Amino acid sequence: MTHRDPIDALHAVLLGLPGGIAAAAKKIGRSPGTMHNKFSEAITTNEVTAREALALADYAQTTVYAEAVCEHFGGVFIVLPTGPAGDDDVLQSYLAIIQQMGELSKEFSDARADGLIDPKEFSALKLRGYRTISAIQLMLAEIETTVRELPSQPLVSVKKAS
């Protein structure tokens, strides 16, 4: 299975932004010429560092670099919640898991219909499996935002009648 190169993926996004590489370079405090050289395959002595790639991804407001790094390691990138989840958020996440499981089951049944799972079918199953895992991780992360410690003192004090 081939994966996107994280730097190439980031480069493509930056080229599509207003001002391209030059504007992005200036925003992160680098010279436009140097940044162009770092993205050039012809100049092998300069490369984009991980810190620069993260700063450029932040500037471009893209997760493409992180997604490609995750693909490289056989995983997927999951955007986790940034604030507390509400009951509706958790319910929606739970329903997304059920939907993903249904789609995974259908893909598995379709792939097994001829008694053989070929590489293309397996790639589709693997992707659907990753999406299912991502849905589960998201729900767990949302639930985690709602976890609270039990108070050490009772919430209601009961006075004894004299």
C-alpha positions in Angstrom: 0.0 0.0 0.0 1.4 3.4 -0.9 1.1 6.4 1.3 1.2 10.1 0.6 4.5 11.8 1.4 3.7 14.2 4.3 5.9 17.0 2.9 4.5 16.7 -0.6 1.0 16.7 0.7 1.7 19.9 2.7 3.5 21.5 -0.3 0.4 20.9 -2.5 -1.8 22.6 0.0 0.5 25.6 0.4 0.8 26.1 -3.3 -3.0 26.5 -3.4 -3.1 29.3 -0.8 -3.0 33.0 -1.7 0.6 34.0 -1.8 1.7 30.3 -1.9 5.0 29.3 -0.4 6.3 32.8 -0.1 3.5 34.0 2.1 3.6 30.9 4.2 7.4 31.3 4.7 7.1 34.9 5.8 4.3 33.9 8.2 6.5 31.4 10.0 9.6 33.6 10.0 11.5 32.0 7.1 12.8 33.4 3.9 10.7 32.6 0.8 13.7 31.5 -1.2 14.9 29.2 1.5 11.5 27.7 1.9 11.2 27.1 -1.9 14.5 25.4 -1.7 13.4 23.2 1.2 10.4 22.0 -0.9 12.5 21.4 -4.0 13.4 17.8 -4.8 16.3 19.1 -6.9 18.0 20.6 -3.8 18.6 17.7 -1.4 20.7 19.6 1.1 17.7 21.5 2.4 14.6 19.8 3.9 11.5 21.0 5.7 11.9 20.2 9.5 9.1 18.7 11.5 8.7 22.0 13.4 8.5 24.0 10.1 5.9 21.5 8.7 3.7 21.9 11.8 4.0 25.7 11.7 3.1 25.7 8.0 0.2 23.3 8.6 -1.1 25.6 11.4 -0.7 28.6 9.0 -2.6 26.8 6.3 -5.2 25.5 8.8 -4.8 22.0 7.4 -4.4 18.5 8.9 -3.0 17.0 5.6 0.5 16.7 7.0 -0.7 14.9 10.2 -2.9 12.7 8.1 -0.1 11.7 5.8 2.2 11.0 8.8 -0.5 8.8 10.3 -0.9 6.9 7.0 2.9 6.3 6.9 2.6 4.4 10.2 -0.6 2.6 9.2 -3.0 4.7 11.1 -5.5 7.5 10.7 -5.7 11.0 12.0 -8.6 11.8 14.3 -9.6 15.3 15.2 -10.6 15.2 18.8 -13.1 17.5 20.6 -11.6 20.7 22.0 -14.3 21.4 24.6 -16.8 19.6 26.6 -19.2 17.4 24.7 -22.9 17.6 25.2 -25.3 14.7 25.4 -26.3 15.3 21.7 -22.6 15.1 20.7 -22.1 11.8 22.4 -25.3 10.4 21.0 -24.3 11.5 17.5 -21.0 9.8 17.9 -22.6 6.6 19.1 -24.9 6.6 16.1 -21.9 7.2 13.8 -20.3 4.0 15.3 -23.4 2.0 14.5 -23.5 3.4 11.0 -19.8 2.5 10.4 -20.3 -1.0 11.8 -23.2 -1.5 9.4 -21.1 -0.4 6.5 -18.1 -2.5 7.6 -20.4 -5.5 7.9 -21.9 -4.9 4.4 -18.4 -4.5 2.8 -17.2 -7.7 4.5 -20.3 -9.6 3.3 -19.8 -8.3 -0.2 -16.1 -9.1 -0.2 -16.8 -12.7 1.0 -19.6 -13.3 -1.5 -17.2 -15.1 -3.9 -15.3 -16.8 -1.1 -12.2 -14.8 -1.7 -11.1 -11.4 -0.4 -8.8 -9.8 -3.0 -6.3 -7.0 -2.2 -8.6 -4.3 -3.5 -11.4 -5.6 -1.3 -9.1 -5.9 1.7 -7.9 -2.2 1.2 -11.6 -1.1 1.3 -12.2 -3.2 4.4 -9.1 -1.8 6.1 -10.2 1.7 5.3 -13.7 1.0 6.6 -12.2 -0.6 9.7 -10.1 2.5 10.4 -13.1 4.7 10.0 -15.0 2.6 12.5 -12.0 2.8 15.0 -11.9 6.6 14.4 -15.6 6.8 15.2 -15.1 4.9 18.5 -12.1 7.0 19.4 -14.1 10.2 18.9 -16.9 9.0 21.0 -14.5 8.0 23.8 -12.8 11.4 23.6 -16.2 13.1 23.8 -17.2 11.1 26.8 -13.9 11.9 28.5 -14.7 15.6 28.3 -17.8 14.9 30.5 -16.0 12.9 33.2 -16.0 14.6 36.6 -14.7 13.6 40.0 -17.4 12.8 42.6 -17.5 15.5 45.3 -15.8 14.6 48.5 -18.6 16.3 50.5 -22.2 15.3 50.1 -24.1 17.7 47.9 -27.0 17.9 50.3 -26.6 18.0 54.1 -29.3 16.3 56.1 -30.0 17.8 59.5 -31.2 15.5 62.2 -34.4 16.5 64.0 -33.9 17.2 67.7 
